[in-house]
Amino acid sequence: MTWEGADTGGASALTVLELLAQQAPPHRFEELLRQARRSGASAAELAELERAVELAGGIHSSFSRREQREAGLAALVDTARDLTFPYDLDSLLRVITQRARRLLDFDMAYVSLRGGSGASYIHSTEGSKTGLSTGLRVLDGRGLGGEAQAGDAPAWTSDYLNDDRFPHCEAIDEVVRLEGLHAVMAVPLRNGDASVGALYGADRRIRHYTPDELGLMCSLADLAAVAIEKAGLLDQTRAEVTELELDSSRARTTLTRMRHVSEAHSRIMNLVLAGGDLCNVAKAAGDALDGAVMIRDPGGRSLASSLPTGGELPGLDEEAVAKASLDAHAGRRPVVTGDNTWVAPVIAGSEDLGVLVTRPTTGLTAEDERLLELAAQSVAFLLLMQRSTAVAEGPVRDELLDDLLADPQHSPHQIVQRARRLGIDLRKPHVLVVARPEGGEQGRAVVWASSYAYRMSGLKTVQGGCIVLLLPGLDASAAARAVSGELSPLLGHPVSVGSAGPGWSPDSAGRMYREATRCLDAMSALGAGGSAASVQDLGFLGLLLSDDHDVDGFIESAIGPVLDYDAERFTDLTRTLEAYFASGGSPTNAAEALHVHPNTVSRRLERIGELLGAEWQKPGQVLEVQLALRLQRTRDVLAQQRGLEHARQPVDRTAS
């Protein structure tokens, strides 16, 4: 080798080093070789230069691989930093697929996680054109991901559809075909010794993945598996925190409701202990339950109501309430009907004191049901207090009613004052009820009567084995039915009840007692023991039993609507009735007597049926109608006679 060749070779080698130091691209080295050949370098010089270029290429490739590894490691560091943020699982999977796609320049990346029933599901996809892969179900052991998870190692193929080294899945093949994918890489996501899924990278060209790329993908998968576990724990923690917050909220709500129940019960009990009546208790319970409240006795009669009118709840299904009352007492708990009406039993031990009926504006919570039970207990306590008070005042009240019934009666003025001290006004209308239990001991009935009289602001005594009640009111029949409806179920055997009235003064009590007793005796004579009726209910028998022989009242109850109709419209319905009965109930004969057409009589009889009711021609009512007609005719004749006598009397002309 000459010095010139050495110089040329040295200059060429130095040039290669300079290009290598400058990180020149490969084509610059190829250009250097071409220049050496054109300059006529010797074979030895060319060989030396080619060797230098070859070595430089190796060094350049090594530098490139190092740069790629450094870039990959830097990307992994960035990814690791990103994965430390508190993502939810879906957001985390999107970050992982985005990082995987950028890390190895994939066309598409996606993640599958194992679910139940031996299958995996694709949860997140990046770079998809069709969107068909998200949610795809893949059986375990199928596809490239199944191969990777089964072997716990990365698996890849340069051309997926044409590679038969692993079991294919038709669903996966269809997605790969539609997406136009060829090269696919799958790396298992390991959580300890178990695999939770797989991380995929794919390209739409045939590509051979290097060991460094596989290593980067495995490192990313390891980071992703840890992050997925952390995200799962974080989601679980969030769910537990949310559940704890809900539990705390429910506990606060329950405490608030329980405080409301306690305060409402305290208000109701304070009202009871302060001497409040049933109406005030019903209103307080209605305010607490946010609804109308009604208190009923065992017979279903309303004792008190929170409604402004004090009446019944509108649209109440009585049949449903009656069934709910039975169920409530059987189960000793409130029962709700189909229209959101609640029925709570009012009980003291085994004794049925009635029910509390309420219809809240909204459904009742468990705490509200408890408040309803407590309200019913408060009502029971008040009823027992009233009974105790009635029993304590019983002798005084019994003595007052005994004096009212005495003959001769004590001083009316003194009796009125004694009654006023007991909270009773005898100058207001009263009815008198006589109740005779048909069997059994009388003690329980007497205790009930004391409580009932006190509750109704009346009086009670016992005479001749019968319970006598003087009660405020105008309707003697209703009072008799109410006493029978409450006392009979309590005793468990029939009770005969007779009543009379109303009376408007203290001295009317004796008269009403005699009439009610006669009414009771008449019912027994008629075989109607165990029934309840007033003197008015007995029709003409009541007229005979009555001390004042209220003829006007009897006529009004029997044919009053017909008399009023004739007076208002100048018709002849009364005369038609007389002719009808006089002809033996023959409309034709009645028409001849009245000199009218039989159809006219038929129409008048239809009108009479509308006025007196459909059963006016039944034997009992027909008898009362005929008797009332005779009494009315007799009164008219007597009135005419009195008018004639008055007309015959001489006129005193000296009076002026």
RAVEN-V806542 format. One record per backbone hydrogen bond with DSSP energy under -0.5 kcal/mol. CO is the residue of the C=O (numbers start at 1). NH is the residue of the N-H. Records with the same first field share a line. If there is no record, write none. Layout:
BEGIN
CO->NH  NH
END
This chain:
BEGIN
2->6
3->7
4->8
5->9
6->10
7->11
8->12
9->13
10->14
11->15
12->16
13->17
14->18
15->19
16->20
17->21
18->22
19->24
20->23
25->28  29
26->29  30
27->31
28->32
29->33
30->34
31->35
32->36
33->37
34->38
35->39
36->41
37->40
42->46
43->47
44->48
45->49
46->50
47->51
48->52
49->53
50->54
51->55
52->56
53->57
54->58
55->59
56->60
57->61
58->62
59->63
60->64
61->65
62->66
63->67
64->68
65->69
66->70
67->71
68->72
69->73
70->74
71->75
72->76
73->77
74->78
75->79
76->80
77->81
78->82
79->83
81->84
82->85
85->87
88->92
89->93
90->94
91->95
92->96
93->97
94->98
95->99
96->100
97->101
98->102
99->103
100->104
101->106
108->202
109->126
110->200
111->123  124
112->198
113->121
118->140
119->115
120->138
121->113  123
122->135
124->111
126->109
133->136
136->122  138
138->120
139->142
142->146
143->147
144->148
145->149
146->150
147->151
148->152  153
155->186
157->184
158->207
159->162
160->163
162->164
167->143
169->173
170->174
171->175
172->176
173->177
174->178
175->179
176->180  181
182->160
183->203
184->157
185->201
186->155
187->199
188->190
189->196  197
190->192
191->194
194->191  196
196->114
197->189
198->112
199->187
200->110
201->185
202->107  108
203->182  183
205->183
207->209
210->214
211->215
212->216
213->217
214->218
215->219
216->220
217->221
218->222
219->223
220->224
221->225
222->226
223->227
224->228
225->229
226->230
227->231
228->232
229->233
230->234
231->235
232->236
233->237
234->238
235->239
236->240
237->241
238->242
239->243
240->244
241->245
242->246
243->247
244->248
245->249
246->250
247->251
248->252
249->253
250->254
251->255
252->256
253->257
254->258
255->259
256->260
257->261
258->262
259->263
260->264
261->265
262->266
263->267
264->268
265->269
266->270
267->271
268->272
269->273
270->274
271->276
272->275
277->281
278->282
279->283
280->284
281->285
282->286
283->287
284->288
285->289
286->290  291
290->361
292->359
293->306
294->357
295->303  304
296->355
297->300
301->297
304->295
307->310
313->316
316->318
317->321
318->322
319->323
320->324
321->325
322->326
323->327
324->328
325->329
326->330
327->331
328->332  333
335->343
337->340
340->342
341->337
342->358
343->335
344->356
345->347
346->353  354
348->350  351
351->348  353
354->346
355->296  357
356->344
357->294
358->342
359->292
365->369
366->370
367->371
368->372
369->373
370->374
371->375
372->376
373->377
374->378
375->379
376->380
377->381
378->382
379->383
380->384
381->385
382->386
383->387
384->388
385->389
386->390
387->391
388->392
389->393
390->394
393->397
394->398
395->399
396->400
397->401
398->402
399->403
400->404
401->405
402->406
403->410
411->415
412->416
413->417
414->418
415->419
416->420
417->421
418->422
419->422  424
420->423
424->426
425->428
429->473
430->502  503
431->471
432->500
433->435  469
434->498
435->437  467
436->496
437->439
442->446
443->447
444->448
445->449
446->450
447->451
448->452
449->453
450->454
451->455
452->456
453->458
454->457
456->472
459->470
461->468
463->466
466->463  468
467->435
468->461
469->433  471
470->459
471->431
474->476
475->479
476->480
477->481
478->482
479->483
480->484
481->485
482->486
483->487
484->488
486->490
487->491
488->492  493
494->438
496->436
497->533
498->434
499->535
500->432
503->430
505->508
506->509
507->511
508->512
509->513
510->514
511->515
512->516
513->517
514->518
515->519
516->520
517->521
518->522
519->523
520->524
521->525
522->526
523->528
524->527
528->531
531->497
533->499
534->538
535->538
536->539
538->541
539->543
540->544
541->545
542->546
549->551
550->554
551->555
552->556
553->557
554->558
555->559  560
556->560
559->562  563
560->564
561->565
562->566
563->567
564->568
565->569
566->570
572->576
573->577
574->578
575->579
576->580
577->581
578->582
579->583
580->585  586
581->584
585->587
586->590
587->591
588->592
589->593
590->594
591->595  596
597->600  601
598->602
599->603
600->604
601->605
602->606
603->607
604->608
605->609
606->610
607->611
608->612
609->613
613->616
615->618
618->622
619->623
620->624
621->625
622->626
623->627
624->628
625->629
626->630
627->631
628->632
629->633
630->634
631->635
632->636
633->637
634->638
635->639
636->640
637->641
638->642
639->643
640->644
641->645
642->646
643->647
644->648
645->649
651->653
652->655
END
